[in-house]
C-alpha cells in the first residue's frame, strides 16, 4: 500500500517487552519542525521519563527552537545523511518532510524510539529482514549503485536498510552476525582505504585505554569495509541513546568537550562520573594527536542505563582526517577549538583531573600514538596510505604536540 503524507504520527518506546506509546509527533512551523506531545499515560506511567532535558515530562507541545530539526531526543531518531539518501532513492515518497524521514528510518533505527502511522498500535515502515555478513559483496554492489545514483534492483532494494547511526554522510548499512546487529561502513571511493584506517585507529584507541566499540575489518575485492557493533543494543534489548549534540543542546551548553564533561557530572551515575570524565579527556587528547578533526558532537553519545543515569557510549567514528586543519569540531579549552595539548590541558579540572594527572594521561597516549606505524602495518594498512597519513601524524605540528615539554 502506498504511503499517504500526513502531518502527525505516533512515537513509541521499544525498550520494554511490548511497545509503549510515548506521544504524538506533529509537523509545525510550515512543516519545517517536528514537535512532540507526550501521551498522558506516558507522563503518568512509572516508566515514563523525559527523553531529554529539553523535553520535560509534562503536557503540552514541545517545539524545537530551530527549523529542520525534531524536538529534543527525537532528533536522534532521524536517519543520517546516508539514510536520507537511501530513502530518497528507494522509497521515493510523495513528500519528504522531516516526519517522512523519521518514519522511513524504520524499525532498525538507532536507539529505542519507534515511529508509527497508527496512533494505537506500533506499525513501523515495512523493511526486509536485516541481511547477514554472507551478503557483504551484494550489499557493497547495492551501496555503489546508490552512490552513483543508479537504479537498484528489487533484490538490492531489500538489502539496503536506511537505519540510523550517529555518523554522517558516508555509505553504510545494517547487517547481522550471530544475532548481533552491526553498522557496516564502506569507502566513499577516495584515495585512502578509510574503513581499514578506521579499524586500525580504533585498535590504537583501545591500546590507549579508551573504551571502543567492537569492530571488524572486512575484505572486499577492492579495499575494505569496517563493521562496528551497535552499542544501542544489548542482546535483543534496545537502549536509549543521546548524541552529544542533542544532550548539550538540551542543556543549553556550547558544543565542547569541557561542557560534555560537566554534563556527565549531572547525568552520570555518581560513582562513575570521575572515570567517565577521564575517559572523555582521553578521547579528546587521542583525537588531537591522530588528527581526527572530524570529532563533531554527533560522534559522541550517551547511553541511558536502567537506573536512569547516562554513560559515554563506546568510542566510534575515529580516524585521522588527514587534513592538518589544526582545529577540532568540539571546543577543547581556553584556546577554543585549537588542536593542541596546551589547549587540552587548559581546562583539565573540568574533567576531574589535576595538571599532573592530565599530563600523565597525555604522556601515555602520546607514547602509544608515536608507534602508530607499527600497529597500522601489522593490520595491513597499505604503504601508500601510511605515507599520506605520515605527512600529518608525523609532521612537525603533531610531532611537537606529542612532546609534553612543548605544552
Secondary structure, 3 states (H helix, E strand, C coil): CCCCCCCEEEEEECCCCCCEEEEEEEEECCCCEEEEEECHHHHHCCCCCCCCCCCCCCCCEECCCCCCEECHHHHHHCCCHHHHHHHHHHHCCCCCCHHHHHHHCCCCCCCCEEEECCCCCCCCCCCCCCCEHHHHHHHHHHHHHHHCCCCCCHHHHHHCCCCCCCCCCCCEEEEEECCEEEEEEECCCCCCCHHHHHHHHHHHHHHCCCCECCEEEEECCCCEEEEEECCCEECCEECCEEEHHHHHHHHCCCCEHHHHHHHHHHHCCCCCHHHHHHHHHHHHHHHHHCCCCCCCHHHCEEEECCCCCEEECCECCCCCCCCCCCECCCECECCECECCHHHHHHCHHHHCCCHHHHHHHHHHHHHHHCCHHHHHHHCCCCHHHHHHHHHHHCCHHHHHHCCHHHC
